[in-house]
Amino acid sequence: MKKRIITLFTAFAAAAALAPTAQADVITIPGDGYEGPYRLLFVTTATTDATSSDLTGVYNPIAQTAGDTVLAGQTWTAVVGSSTVSARTHTGALAVGDTGYALGTNDVPIYTTNGLRVLDGNAGLWAGSFDTVLKNQTGGAPSFNQTIHVGYLAGGDIRANQANNGPVGNTLGKVAGAIATRTGTTNMYQHNNDATTATPLFALSGVINAPPAPRVAPEITSFTSLGSGNFELTLKGDVSTGYEFRSSPILDFTPGDLVGPLTAVAPLVGTIDGTNNSVLITDENGDGTVQMALSGPSNFVRARIPPLLEENFDAAGPGLPAGWVTVNDPVSATTVWDVGDPSDLPYLQNGNGTNCVGTNVMGDFAHEDATVTLTSPPVSIPAGGATLSFRQYIDSDTPDVGAVRLLDASGAEISGGAFPVTGFNGVEEGWTNESYQLPDLARGKTVRVVFEFKTNAVDNFDTKGFYIDDVFVTGN
């Protein structure tokens, strides 16, 4: 039997590799070629007086609002200090020698919003000045000799209430301020600001992980018959990366049958791991060689990076797949998420496999004041981040609406970038393919994906609700 060879990088993996990080155009990759974690520092365009000593309640929200226009999904902190909380403590920007300092936490290079390195680490924040005029969140420079409330002097330590150079909320006099000059420097503590004068603030981001390098599309370089339905395959892909193999009698993989177990060859190139020895891990050069047995008509083989989560609901029904959970609020709600084949509803045919999951999948949802959620099993997100993709169909009348949310292991919502994804509504809108980069705050965490449908008791006309199929979470 002669097998045909086809090299495929799945559409899901390709989307994950090419999806841009959710960010505004004003931010760039560090311009000096640095590829590690970094932070951003800029001057807000919004202004505030310095009469309050509430660092988290008054000043941080200003920094956060400005920062969200630069890079959503980050925690932004105002660089200010009060008479009871130092700027070092408030920002967490500790340096070598500070109590509690740990190398590699947030002591990373700091850049402006146009990609220019300002500082090599946290220590420079408290040194007195640096040789850069910081940009604001729109990428422009502050006005000439712009003063900025900071409330601390060199060292970033607590300042007592006093006549001059006091903390924010100073009850006895003026507030220590920075000044951005036109000569190419930012002097951090060379101005006495009136507390009642409105000035900008410095906003400091959390640690930003540089976008991962684009993945190499795997190439099956040879596929040799060994007889009796056994074949030897060589692959070129990313370095030290796991690939699984899928086979199909036709070119249309949806998603094809998993090939396994795999067999090592001598001399072995790469290693074999994963469930049922189904994953080939390439070596330090990105090479891999493996033997596999194929039974039945399997004319095409493809390689792909196994997704972190994959569910097409075809093996389930009428109950949900293992690990998926549905909750009704209130519990008396009669609209539920269930699995089925809507093929008898012509405009609901999903055209991919047999089943999907939906709200009362074989009929209309109940018009009632309720929120029904469908939650995925836990998914471990790698440090490089991940992308969620799925197919959806919405048939609802206003204001019934679908949404997608992300929860951490404690059940707290993770926001940032496109999340939460809201606004799925409309009448017989048809199946669409959706893809969303997970927020940076999800990196390195265990998360759950939540599909939510919120309804009200107004019954304008019969509608089918919210339907989901082909859910994938793929690592970047």
Buried (B, 14 or more C-beta within 10 A) or exposed (E): EEBEBBBBBBBBBBBBBEBEBBBBEBBBBBEEEBEEBBBBBBBBEBBBBBBBBEBEEBBBBBBBBBBBBBBBBBBBBBBBBBBEBBBBBBBBBBBEEBEEEEEEEBBBBBBBBBBBBBBEBBBBBBEEBBEBBBBBBBBEBBEEEBBBBBBBBEBBEBBEBBEEBBBBBBEEBBBBBBBBBEEEBBBBBBBBBBBEBEBBBBBBBBBBBBBBEEBBBBBBBEBEEEEEBEBBBBBBBBEEBBBBBBBBEEEEBEBBBEBBEBEBBEEEBBBBEBEEBBBBBBBEEBBBBBBBBBEEEBBBBBBBBBBBBEBBBBEBBEEBBEEBEBBBEEEEBEBBBBBBBBEEEEEBBBEBBBBBBBBBBBBBBBBBEBBBBBBBEBBBBEEBBBBBBBBBBBBBBEEBBBBBBBBBEEEEEBBBBBBBBBEBBBEEBEBEEBBBBBBBBBBEBEBBBBBBBBBBEEEEEEBBBBBBBBBBBBBB
